[in-house]
């Protein structure tokens, strides 16, 4: 979980830096899409953390553990999608500055 939180935080910081460096509407649209994916990832990470906190006996620890893993898988997909959008935005910014 800590790794996912760290990656999400670093990606959010990178998105803010890119946003501050451009006024181009196409780049801002890409950054908006990345921001949405990062927000979804943050929510999924929080949901995974909540599910993992419920992994205890007696009860249904395997179900909650599997639920937490599913949230992390979804967060991973969100982070990958956000990373792709950030890379596209960065490439577009560097192309515009030439």
Backbone as a ProteinNet text record, in pm:
[ID]
protein_1_A
[PRIMARY]
XXXXXXXXXXXXXXXXXXXXXXXXXXXXXXXXXXXXXXXXXXXXXXXXXXXXXXXXXXXXXXXXXXXXXXXXXXXXXXXXXXXXXXXXXXXXXXXXXX
[TERTIARY]
81.4	0	85.5	193.7	279.1	336	373.6	430.4	326.5	203.5	97.2	71.5	68.8	46.3	158.4	282.5	397.8	394	364.4	357.6	246.8	132.3	20.7	57.1	120	159	259.3	360.3	460.6	397.6	303.6	235.8	151.7	84.6	6.1	95.4	212.3	305.5	355.5	384.8	431	321.2	197.4	83.9	70.5	86.7	78.7	189.3	310.3	421.4	397	347.9	317.8	207.7	106	-6.8	41.1	134.9	187.3	274.3	322.6	416.6	351.8	217.9	155.3	19.2	-17.8	-151.7	-224.4	-158	-214.2	-336	-446.4	-572	-565.3	-494.4	-481.7	-403	-297.1	-216.8	-297.3	-369.5	-451.7	-560	-613.2	-712.6	-649.6	-527.2	-456.3	-430.8	-393.6	-367.3	-495.2	-606.7	-735	-767.8	-743	-766.8	-675.1	-548.9	-454.3	-499.1	-545.3	-592.1	-709.3	-801.4	-915.7	-870.4	-774	-722	-649.6	-576.2	-506.9	-606.6	-715.1	-818.8	-883.7	-912	-968	-870.6	-742	-640.9	-637	-643.1	-640.2	-758.8	-875.9	-996	-981.3	-929.4	-910.3	-805.8	-702.8	-601.8	-663.7	-744.2	-813.1	-908.5	-980.2	-1070.9	-994.4	-878.8	-795.9	-749.2	-708.6	-663.4	-776.4	-895.7	-1011.5	-1040	-1031.2	-1055.9	-950.4	-823.9	-716.8	-731.2	-783.8	-804.2	-908.4	-995.6	-1099	-1054.3	-928.9	-876.3	-836.1	-928.4	-901.3	-994.8	-950.7	-1032	-1106.7	-1222.5	-1307.5	-1368.4	-1422.6	-1483	-1449.9	-1436	-1407.5	-1278.6	-1164.8	-1040	-1000.4	-1023.2	-982.9	-1064.9	-1192.2	-1276.4	-1230.9	-1205.4	-1160.3	-1022.1	-934.6	-801.8	-812.5	-896.5	-917.1	-978.2	-1069.1	-1130.3	-1024	-936.7	-827.7	-736.4	-704.4	-620.1	-686.1	-817.4	-888.2	-883.6	-900.6	-890.3	-750.3	-646.2	-509.7	-484.3	-540.4	-525.9	-589.4	-706.4	-773.9	-693.4	-637	-553.9	-431.9	-375.5	-259.2	-295.6	-410.6	-456.2	-476	-536.1	-555.4	-421.9	-324.3	-192.5	-121.5	-135.9	-74.3	-138.6	-271.1	-341.3	-300	-289.8	-248.1	-105.7	-18.1	120.8	130.4	51	51	6.1	-98	-146.7	-41.5	26.1	130.9	246.3	283.8	391.7	351.5	226.7	178.5	180.6	137.4	136.5	279	372	511.3	569.8	542.5	594.2	537.3	410.3	347.2	405.9	430.6	489.4	628.5	709.2	845.2	842.6	746.2	733.5	694.5	606.3	561	671.4	762.5	867.2	982	983.9	1095.2	1081.7
-120.4	0	126.5	122.3	242.2	276.8	174.3	198.2	262	211.1	268.2	413.5	440.5	578.4	670	619.7	700.4	730.8	628.5	648	746.5	732.4	822.2	966.7	985.4	1119.6	1181.7	1104.5	1155.7	1189.5	1107.8	1134.6	1261.1	1280.8	1403.3	1526.6	1517.3	1630	1659.2	1554.1	1571.7	1635.6	1591.1	1647.8	1797	1836.5	1978.6	2059.7	2004.9	2075.3	2092.7	1987.6	1998.6	2100.2	2098.3	2191.9	2336.7	2360.2	2495.1	2543	2448.7	2486.8	2509	2498.8	2512.4	2580.4	2637.4	2694.2	2629	2533.8	2468.9	2383.7	2405	2337.6	2186.4	2141.3	1996.7	1929.9	1995.4	1941.6	1943.4	2050.2	2058.3	1950.6	1917.3	1809.1	1675.7	1651	1529.4	1527.1	1642.3	1650	1631.9	1678.5	1655.4	1506.7	1437.9	1293.6	1221	1263.2	1203.4	1228.8	1349	1383.7	1295.1	1271.2	1184.2	1042.7	991.1	856.7	851.3	956.3	960.4	965.9	1036.8	1044.3	906.8	838	703.3	609.4	622.1	538.3	565.4	692.7	726.6	663.9	670.5	612.3	460.5	397	251.7	211.1	290.8	262.6	274.7	377.5	393.3	277.1	233.3	119.3	-8.4	-27.1	-144.4	-140.4	-24.6	-10.8	-45.6	0.9	-30.6	-180.7	-242.9	-387.4	-464.7	-425.4	-494.3	-479.1	-366	-347.2	-443.5	-493.6	-587.2	-732.5	-756.5	-892.7	-933.9	-1003.2	-1053.9	-1168.9	-1249.4	-1362.2	-1323	-1369.6	-1447.4	-1356.6	-1415.9	-1339.3	-1400.5	-1316.6	-1362.5	-1297.3	-1336.9	-1269.5	-1289.1	-1407.9	-1431.2	-1347.5	-1330.1	-1248.6	-1102.9	-1050.9	-911	-892.6	-993.1	-985.1	-981.8	-1068.8	-1070.3	-939.1	-884.3	-755.6	-645.5	-642.9	-544.8	-560.3	-685.9	-710.4	-660.9	-680.9	-633.1	-480.9	-412.2	-266.2	-222.3	-293.7	-256.5	-282.4	-391.2	-416.6	-303.3	-260.3	-151.7	-22.1	3.8	122.6	117.4	-1.4	-16.5	22.1	-22.9	12.3	163.6	224.4	370	443	395.6	460.7	447.1	332.1	313.1	407.4	416.4	506.4	651.4	690.7	827.3	852.1	753.5	767.7	787.8	713.4	729.8	870.4	920.5	1055.5	1160.3	1139.8	1234.3	1233.5	1115.5	1106.1	1175.2	1156.8	1223.7	1374.6	1421.3	1565.1	1620	1547.2	1590.9	1598.4	1496.2	1496.1	1613.4	1642.3	1753.4	1887.7	1903	2026.3	2046.7	1940.1	1954.9	1981.8	1925.2	1950.2	2097.3	2149.8	2288.7	2389.4	2352.3	2446.2	2454.5	2364.4	2366.7	2480
0	0	0	77.9	84.2	-52.4	-127.3	-260.2	-352.3	-348	-430.1	-391.1	-261.6	-215.4	-262.7	-254.6	-295.3	-445	-525	-670.2	-704.9	-638.8	-665.8	-629.7	-515.7	-472.4	-569.7	-610.2	-703.3	-838.8	-881.9	-1009.2	-1000.8	-886.6	-867.9	-869.6	-807.2	-806.4	-948	-1024.5	-1162.1	-1246.8	-1226.1	-1299.8	-1270.7	-1145.3	-1108.8	-1175.4	-1178.7	-1242.9	-1392.4	-1456.6	-1599.5	-1623.4	-1538.9	-1553.4	-1539	-1447.3	-1426	-1542.7	-1624.5	-1729.6	-1865.6	-1875.1	-2007.6	-1999.1	-2113	-2128.9	-2246.2	-2311.9	-2429.7	-2390.1	-2460.6	-2426.5	-2446	-2548.6	-2571.8	-2459.5	-2416.2	-2306.2	-2176.9	-2153.8	-2033.5	-2032.8	-2149.3	-2157.3	-2118.5	-2166.1	-2126.9	-1976.4	-1923.5	-1779.6	-1697.6	-1749.4	-1681.8	-1676.7	-1788	-1792.1	-1694	-1688.6	-1594.3	-1450.8	-1424.9	-1290.1	-1248	-1339.9	-1310.5	-1277.7	-1353	-1326.6	-1191.8	-1159.8	-1030.4	-914.9	-934.9	-831.5	-812.7	-922.4	-913.4	-842.7	-874.4	-809.6	-659.7	-621.3	-478.9	-405.8	-466	-404.7	-392	-496.3	-491	-387.4	-371.5	-269.1	-129.8	-109.9	18.7	44.9	-58.2	-43.5	-10.2	-73.6	-43.7	101.6	145.8	284.4	382.1	352.1	437.3	437.5	321.8	313.5	391.4	379	451.1	602.9	647.6	790.5	846.1	760.7	803	795.6	759.3	753.7	894.6	962	1096.5	1126.9	1219.2	1263.9	1389.2	1416.8	1327.6	1222.7	1123.3	1014.8	881.1	781.6	645.2	595.5	654.5	617.4	471.8	417.4	277.8	181.4	210.8	123.4	127.4	245.1	257.3	196.7	213.6	154.1	1.7	-54.1	-199.9	-247	-167.6	-202.4	-207.2	-108	-106.4	-226.9	-262	-379.3	-507.7	-519.2	-638.1	-648	-535.6	-536.5	-580.3	-533.7	-572.2	-721.3	-773.2	-917.1	-999.1	-954.1	-1024.4	-1012.3	-893.6	-874.2	-964.8	-982.4	-1070.5	-1214.1	-1260.9	-1395.9	-1406.1	-1301.7	-1301.9	-1306.8	-1230.6	-1228.5	-1363.2	-1426.4	-1558.3	-1660.5	-1657.5	-1750.4	-1726.3	-1599.3	-1567	-1614.8	-1595.5	-1637.2	-1787.7	-1863.9	-2009.7	-2049.6	-1984.8	-2014.7	-1977.4	-1865.1	-1823.9	-1922.8	-1970.4	-2070.3	-2200.1	-2242.1	-2363.4	-2344.9	-2229.5	-2201.9	-2201.6	-2138.7	-2134	-2274.8	-2355.5	-2492.9	-2572.2	-2552.7	-2623.9	-2577.7	-2449.4	-2396.6	-2454.8	-2456.3	-2508.8	-2658.6	-2731	-2873.8	-2898.5	-2816.6	-2833.1	-2799.8	-2713.7	-2670.4	-2769.8	-2867.7	-2964.8	-3061.4
[MASK]
++++++++++++++++++++++++++++++++++++++++++++++++++++++++++++++++++++++++++++++++++++++++++++++++++

